[in-house]
Amino acid sequence: MRDADRNAVSPTDPASPVHDPADDPPPRHPAEPGSADCCGEGCVRCVYDLYEDALERYQAELAAWRARHP
């Protein structure tokens, strides 16, 4: 393998001069559950708990995306 091939930058790498932001869209905000989505039975993993988990993942993914797209 040539040195140039070994050191080539991927087109999806933000350091690449040919990086296309369309290849790295921002993460999508999770849909908030509606009041009818919760049964009110006190489930161990309520839909609101799942939403909070998804929201935390979204916030981490958004922070990483913003770091790639200053």
C-alpha positions as CSV (number, residue, x, y, z in Angstrom):
1,M,0.0,0.0,0.0
2,R,1.3,3.4,-0.9
3,D,1.8,6.1,1.8
4,A,-0.7,8.3,0.1
5,D,-3.3,5.6,0.2
6,R,-2.6,4.8,3.9
7,N,-2.8,8.5,4.8
8,A,-5.9,9.3,2.7
9,V,-8.7,11.2,4.5
10,S,-12.2,9.8,4.2
11,P,-14.7,12.0,2.4
12,T,-16.9,11.8,5.5
13,D,-14.1,13.0,7.8
14,P,-14.7,16.6,8.8
15,A,-10.9,17.2,8.2
16,S,-11.4,16.3,4.6
17,P,-11.5,19.2,2.1
18,V,-14.3,17.3,0.3
19,H,-16.5,16.8,3.4
20,D,-20.1,17.2,2.6
21,P,-22.2,18.2,5.6
22,A,-25.2,16.5,4.0
23,D,-23.5,13.2,4.7
24,D,-23.7,14.0,8.4
25,P,-27.1,15.4,9.2
26,P,-27.8,16.6,12.8
27,P,-29.5,14.1,15.1
28,R,-33.3,14.2,15.3
29,H,-35.0,15.2,18.6
30,P,-36.9,12.3,20.0
31,A,-40.7,12.5,19.9
32,E,-42.2,13.3,23.2
33,P,-44.8,10.8,24.3
34,G,-48.3,12.0,24.5
35,S,-50.4,11.8,27.6
36,A,-52.3,8.8,26.1
37,D,-49.0,6.9,25.7
38,C,-48.6,6.4,29.4
39,C,-51.0,3.8,31.0
40,G,-50.5,5.3,34.5
41,E,-49.9,1.9,36.0
42,G,-46.4,2.8,37.4
43,C,-44.5,0.7,34.9
44,V,-40.8,0.0,35.8
45,R,-39.9,1.3,32.3
46,C,-42.5,4.0,31.6
47,V,-42.7,5.6,28.2
48,Y,-41.5,8.8,29.9
49,D,-38.4,7.0,31.2
50,L,-37.7,5.7,27.7
51,Y,-38.2,9.3,26.4
52,E,-35.7,10.7,29.0
53,D,-33.1,8.0,28.0
54,A,-33.7,9.0,24.3
55,L,-33.4,12.7,25.2
56,E,-30.0,12.1,26.9
57,R,-28.7,10.2,23.9
58,Y,-29.9,12.9,21.6
59,Q,-28.2,15.6,23.7
60,A,-24.9,13.7,23.6
61,E,-25.2,13.0,19.9
62,L,-26.1,16.7,19.2
63,A,-23.0,17.8,21.2
64,A,-20.8,15.5,19.2
65,W,-22.4,16.7,15.9
66,R,-21.9,20.3,16.9
67,A,-18.2,19.6,17.6
68,R,-17.9,18.2,14.1
69,H,-19.7,21.2,12.6
70,P,-18.4,24.3,14.5
